């Protein structure tokens, strides 16, 4: 039986951002269990307009676990106000031998239990052709 405690997004948004990424990328648990720990079953995650539900989030973890060998989250801002959250952070990953740096601006809505119910985020890969 696990006795660990995990950051609840409502109480520690920055901790959630760091921990969730590590657990999804490098954890031993089934991705669906990790997803459920931090998000409601009806999670609606929109990233650059692409909708991910619970099943798609968990499925996304499988290729991440195969290709990412290092990952770090640098949280610049994390705000919680009532049932709303906002964060600005940078995700630095080593995937297939190359560094990928992504700036992320995230807005979300919390469920009464403190887990995330909805996420809307905009991302920008730093150094991508579009940025030049």
C-alpha positions in Angstrom: 0.0 0.0 0.0 1.3 3.4 -1.0 1.7 5.9 1.9 3.1 8.8 -0.3 1.3 12.0 -0.5 0.9 13.8 -3.8 0.4 17.5 -4.5 -3.2 18.5 -5.0 -3.4 21.1 -7.8 -5.6 23.4 -5.6 -3.1 23.3 -2.7 0.2 23.2 -4.6 -0.1 24.0 -8.3 3.6 24.2 -8.9 4.2 20.9 -7.2 1.5 19.3 -9.3 3.1 20.6 -12.5 6.5 19.2 -11.6 5.2 15.9 -10.1 2.6 15.1 -12.8 5.2 15.5 -15.6 7.7 13.2 -13.8 5.1 10.6 -13.0 3.7 10.5 -16.5 7.1 10.4 -18.2 9.1 8.1 -15.8 6.6 6.5 -13.4 5.9 2.8 -13.0 2.2 3.2 -12.5 -0.3 2.8 -15.3 -0.8 6.3 -16.9 -4.5 6.2 -16.3 -3.9 5.9 -12.5 -1.6 8.9 -12.6 -4.1 10.9 -14.7 -6.9 10.1 -12.2 -4.8 11.2 -9.3 -4.7 14.8 -10.5 -7.7 15.1 -12.8 -11.4 14.4 -12.7 -12.7 11.5 -14.9 -14.3 14.1 -17.2 -11.1 16.1 -17.7 -11.2 18.4 -20.7 -7.6 19.3 -21.7 -7.1 21.6 -24.6 -3.6 22.2 -25.8 -3.3 24.6 -28.7 -6.9 23.8 -29.6 -6.4 20.0 -29.6 -8.8 18.3 -27.1 -7.5 15.5 -24.9 -9.9 13.5 -22.7 -8.9 11.1 -20.0 -8.2 8.3 -22.4 -6.1 10.4 -24.8 -4.1 11.8 -21.9 -3.2 8.4 -20.7 -2.5 7.2 -24.2 -0.2 10.2 -24.8 2.0 8.9 -21.9 3.0 5.7 -23.6 5.1 7.3 -26.4 6.5 9.9 -23.9 7.7 7.0 -21.7 9.5 5.5 -24.8 11.1 8.6 -26.1 11.8 11.0 -23.3 15.0 10.3 -21.2 15.1 13.6 -19.2 12.5 16.2 -18.3 12.4 19.2 -16.1 9.7 21.8 -15.3 10.7 25.3 -14.4 7.6 27.0 -13.0 7.7 30.8 -13.4 4.2 31.7 -12.1 1.5 29.6 -10.5 -1.7 31.1 -9.2 -4.8 29.7 -7.6 -8.0 31.8 -7.0 -11.1 29.9 -6.0 -11.7 27.2 -8.6 -9.4 28.8 -11.2 -5.7 28.3 -11.8 -3.1 29.8 -14.0 0.5 29.0 -14.6 3.4 30.0 -16.8 6.2 27.4 -17.0 8.9 26.0 -19.2 9.2 22.3 -20.0 12.7 21.1 -20.9 12.9 17.6 -22.2 15.5 15.4 -23.8 13.6 13.3 -26.4 15.3 11.0 -28.9 18.7 12.6 -28.0 17.6 16.2 -28.7 16.6 19.0 -26.3 13.1 20.4 -26.7 12.2 23.5 -24.7 8.5 24.4 -24.6 7.0 27.5 -23.0 3.5 26.8 -21.6 0.8 29.2 -20.5 -2.0 27.2 -18.7 -5.4 28.1 -17.4 -7.6 25.7 -15.6 -10.7 25.0 -13.5 -10.7 22.9 -10.4 -13.2 20.4 -9.1 -14.4 20.7 -5.5 -11.9 18.0 -4.5 -9.0 20.1 -5.8 -8.2 18.1 -8.9 -8.3 19.7 -12.3 -11.5 19.5 -14.3 -10.4 21.6 -17.3 -7.1 22.8 -18.8 -6.6 25.3 -21.6 -3.0 25.8 -22.6 -1.0 27.5 -25.2 2.5 26.3 -26.0 5.5 27.5 -27.9 8.5 25.5 -28.8 11.5 27.8 -28.2 13.8 27.9 -31.2 11.3 26.4 -33.5 11.3 27.6 -37.2 8.1 29.7 -36.6 9.9 31.7 -33.9 12.6 33.1 -36.2 
